[in-house]
Amino acid sequence: MRRTFQIVLDDFDLGQMLDGLDVRAKAWENTAEYLRTGESPENFFLSEECRDADEADTLAQHYRSIIQKIRNQLAEQRDA
């Protein structure tokens, strides 16, 4: 069973966390593109380890979903 946690961060730490999640999402997006096309999507690129492009896409989407959840919660708190 999944649990929900509340974590308190200042704006700088939150920005750093979002940047890190964005880097991970981009890594999985690049891996999916590489697995689909066989070409490196950037000048410097390290492929993530996974079964196929679909798995890489799924992981990238999961990271993007986490980022969106955080941004939504941030917007709600700014509006309050």
Residue frames relative to the residue before (quaternion, step in Angstrom):
aa qw qx qy qz dx dy dz
M 1.0000 0.0000 0.0000 0.0000 0.00 0.00 0.00
R 0.3953 -0.7224 0.5198 0.2273 3.57 -0.91 0.93
R 0.2275 -0.7525 0.6050 0.1260 3.52 -1.17 0.73
T 0.3371 -0.7136 0.5772 0.2100 3.55 -1.23 0.51
F 0.1316 -0.7922 0.5942 0.0454 3.54 -0.99 0.91
Q 0.2336 -0.7195 0.6320 0.1681 3.52 -1.23 0.55
I 0.0483 -0.7982 0.5998 -0.0269 3.56 -0.69 1.14
V 0.2281 -0.7801 0.5713 0.1145 3.57 -0.88 0.94
L 0.0563 0.7806 -0.6172 0.0811 3.56 -0.81 1.11
D 0.4467 -0.6413 0.5226 0.3407 3.56 -1.14 0.44
D 0.7212 -0.4730 0.2820 0.4203 3.57 -1.26 0.30
F 0.6290 0.5322 -0.3449 0.4496 3.61 1.03 -0.68
D 0.6794 0.4832 -0.2890 0.4704 3.58 0.85 -0.97
L 0.6267 0.5300 -0.3352 0.4626 3.57 1.01 -0.77
G 0.6449 0.5146 -0.3157 0.4687 3.58 0.98 -0.82
Q 0.6457 0.5165 -0.3157 0.4655 3.57 0.99 -0.82
M 0.6497 0.5135 -0.3138 0.4644 3.57 0.98 -0.84
L 0.6566 0.5020 -0.3094 0.4703 3.59 0.94 -0.86
D 0.6242 0.5291 -0.3368 0.4659 3.59 1.02 -0.76
G 0.6639 0.5103 -0.2996 0.4572 3.58 0.94 -0.90
L 0.6517 0.5000 -0.3115 0.4777 3.58 0.98 -0.81
D 0.6332 0.5303 -0.3260 0.4600 3.58 1.05 -0.76
V 0.6272 0.5295 -0.3299 0.4663 3.59 1.03 -0.78
R 0.6683 0.4910 -0.3040 0.4689 3.58 0.94 -0.87
A 0.6338 0.5218 -0.3330 0.4638 3.60 0.96 -0.82
K 0.6639 0.5045 -0.3023 0.4619 3.58 0.91 -0.92
A 0.6181 0.5436 -0.3477 0.4490 3.59 1.01 -0.75
W 0.6866 0.4619 -0.2841 0.4843 3.58 0.95 -0.84
E 0.6168 0.5281 -0.3472 0.4691 3.61 1.06 -0.67
N 0.6549 0.5034 -0.3034 0.4750 3.58 0.98 -0.85
T 0.6333 0.5249 -0.3289 0.4639 3.57 1.02 -0.79
A 0.6441 0.5160 -0.3243 0.4622 3.59 0.92 -0.86
E 0.6583 0.5059 -0.3101 0.4632 3.58 0.93 -0.89
Y 0.6494 0.5180 -0.3123 0.4608 3.57 0.95 -0.88
L 0.6826 0.4840 -0.2950 0.4612 3.59 0.90 -0.88
R 0.6609 0.4916 -0.3109 0.4742 3.60 1.11 -0.59
T 0.8126 0.3077 -0.1313 0.4772 3.60 0.84 -0.96
G 0.3903 -0.7182 0.4877 0.3067 3.58 1.14 -0.59
E 0.6613 0.4753 -0.3055 0.4934 3.56 1.29 0.06
S 0.5210 -0.6408 0.4729 0.3073 3.54 -1.12 0.76
P 0.3729 -0.7652 0.4798 0.2127 3.61 -0.69 1.04
E 0.7753 0.1897 -0.1103 0.5922 3.62 1.24 -0.31
N 0.6728 -0.4946 0.3534 0.4216 3.58 -1.25 0.33
F 0.7731 0.1403 -0.0783 0.6136 3.57 0.93 -0.90
F 0.1436 0.8074 -0.5462 0.1707 3.55 -0.51 1.17
L 0.0705 -0.7545 0.6514 0.0384 3.53 -1.04 0.91
S 0.3693 -0.7459 0.5155 0.2036 3.55 -0.67 1.12
E 0.4127 -0.6731 0.5558 0.2603 3.55 -1.11 0.77
E 0.4859 -0.6644 0.4831 0.2984 3.57 -1.18 0.49
C 0.2742 0.7368 -0.5791 0.2156 3.56 -0.74 1.11
R 0.6739 -0.5128 0.3559 0.3953 3.57 -1.30 0.18
D 0.8001 -0.1498 0.1743 0.5540 3.56 0.82 -1.04
A 0.7357 -0.4175 0.2969 0.4431 3.57 -1.32 0.04
D 0.6192 0.5519 -0.3516 0.4341 3.60 1.02 -0.68
E 0.6511 0.4917 -0.3208 0.4810 3.58 0.96 -0.79
A 0.6398 0.5171 -0.3247 0.4667 3.60 0.97 -0.82
D 0.6369 0.5205 -0.3228 0.4681 3.60 0.99 -0.81
T 0.6459 0.5292 -0.3153 0.4510 3.57 0.95 -0.89
L 0.6751 0.4812 -0.2934 0.4760 3.57 0.93 -0.87
A 0.6271 0.5239 -0.3354 0.4688 3.60 0.99 -0.78
Q 0.6605 0.5050 -0.3045 0.4648 3.58 0.93 -0.90
H 0.6269 0.5338 -0.3403 0.4541 3.58 1.03 -0.73
Y 0.6488 0.4995 -0.3152 0.4798 3.58 0.94 -0.85
R 0.6538 0.5042 -0.3155 0.4677 3.60 0.94 -0.85
S 0.6347 0.5285 -0.3257 0.4602 3.58 1.06 -0.71
I 0.6230 0.5190 -0.3359 0.4792 3.60 1.02 -0.76
I 0.6424 0.5239 -0.3176 0.4604 3.58 0.92 -0.93
Q 0.6749 0.4998 -0.2986 0.4535 3.58 0.89 -0.91
K 0.6246 0.5331 -0.3387 0.4593 3.59 1.00 -0.77
I 0.6645 0.4950 -0.3021 0.4713 3.57 0.93 -0.89
R 0.6616 0.5043 -0.3099 0.4604 3.59 0.91 -0.89
N 0.6344 0.5249 -0.3290 0.4624 3.60 1.01 -0.75
Q 0.6671 0.4871 -0.3007 0.4768 3.58 0.93 -0.89
L 0.6230 0.5342 -0.3328 0.4644 3.58 1.05 -0.75
A 0.6590 0.5065 -0.3073 0.4634 3.58 0.93 -0.89
E 0.6311 0.5295 -0.3293 0.4614 3.60 1.00 -0.82
Q 0.6899 0.4715 -0.2914 0.4657 3.61 0.92 -0.83
R 0.6291 0.5275 -0.3386 0.4597 3.59 1.06 -0.64
D 0.6791 0.4947 -0.2761 0.4667 3.56 1.09 -0.82
A 0.6169 0.5851 -0.3413 0.4008 3.60 1.17 -0.53
